[in-house]
Amino acid sequence: MVRRFGTIGQIAALAAMTAVERDVSAIDGVGRLLRRGVAGTLWSTAKALEVAGLFLSVIPAAGLGPAGSSPRPSAPLRRSPSGSLCSTSGRPPPATRE
């Protein structure tokens, strides 16, 4: 549910940026400043980063969850009294080659 609200917020931010660009472009001097120079570079960078953030939040990265999170939580490993690794979750550790 929270992820859905975040996506809606990012889409709304992009729509607002587009509306501001359209309104500002009606004023010749101000519209030119928004497209050129330092202000134009900052505006274009902000828009590109907003699009990239939306893309990364909508498209999961290579089978991982949102923002690169693991699909299932994993417990840290610890040393057992015999010296072998074991999981603190009580499950056996993954098989390893020795």
C-alpha positions in Angstrom: 0.0 0.0 0.0 2.8 2.4 0.9 4.6 1.6 -2.3 1.5 2.4 -4.3 1.2 5.8 -2.6 4.9 6.5 -3.4 4.4 5.7 -7.0 1.4 7.9 -7.2 3.4 10.7 -5.6 6.2 10.4 -8.1 3.8 10.5 -11.0 2.1 13.5 -9.5 5.5 15.2 -9.1 6.3 14.6 -12.8 2.9 15.9 -13.8 3.4 19.1 -11.6 6.9 19.6 -13.2 5.3 19.4 -16.7 2.6 21.8 -15.7 5.1 24.3 -14.3 7.2 24.0 -17.5 4.1 24.7 -19.6 3.0 27.7 -17.5 6.5 29.2 -17.3 7.1 28.8 -21.0 4.2 31.2 -21.7 6.4 34.0 -20.3 9.2 34.3 -22.8 12.0 35.4 -20.5 11.3 33.0 -17.7 10.7 30.1 -20.0 14.1 30.7 -21.6 15.8 30.7 -18.2 14.2 27.4 -17.3 15.6 25.8 -20.4 19.1 27.2 -20.3 21.9 28.0 -17.9 22.3 26.7 -14.4 18.6 26.8 -13.7 17.9 24.8 -16.8 20.5 22.3 -15.9 19.2 21.9 -12.4 15.6 21.6 -13.7 16.5 19.0 -16.3 18.6 17.0 -13.8 15.7 17.0 -11.2 13.3 15.8 -13.9 15.7 13.0 -15.0 16.3 11.9 -11.5 12.5 11.8 -10.8 11.9 9.7 -13.9 14.8 7.4 -12.9 13.4 7.0 -9.4 10.0 6.2 -10.7 11.5 3.6 -13.1 13.5 2.0 -10.3 10.5 1.9 -7.9 8.2 0.3 -10.5 10.6 -2.2 -12.1 12.2 -4.5 -9.5 15.9 -5.0 -10.0 16.8 -8.5 -11.3 14.3 -10.4 -9.2 15.0 -8.6 -6.0 12.3 -6.7 -4.3 11.8 -2.9 -4.4 14.9 -0.8 -4.0 17.1 -3.9 -4.3 15.8 -5.6 -1.1 16.1 -9.3 -0.7 13.0 -11.3 -1.5 13.2 -13.1 1.8 14.9 -12.0 5.0 18.0 -13.9 6.0 19.4 -14.5 9.4 23.1 -13.8 10.2 25.5 -16.8 10.5 27.4 -17.6 13.7 30.0 -20.2 14.7 28.7 -23.2 16.5 30.7 -24.8 19.3 32.2 -27.3 16.8 33.5 -24.4 14.7 31.1 -24.7 11.7 28.8 -22.0 10.5 25.2 -22.2 11.5 22.2 -19.8 11.1 20.8 -17.9 14.1 17.4 -18.7 12.7 17.6 -22.4 13.5 17.7 -23.4 9.8 20.8 -25.2 8.5 23.2 -23.0 6.5 23.5 -23.3 2.7 25.7 -26.0 1.4 29.3 -25.0 0.9 32.3 -26.6 -0.8 35.4 -27.3 1.2 
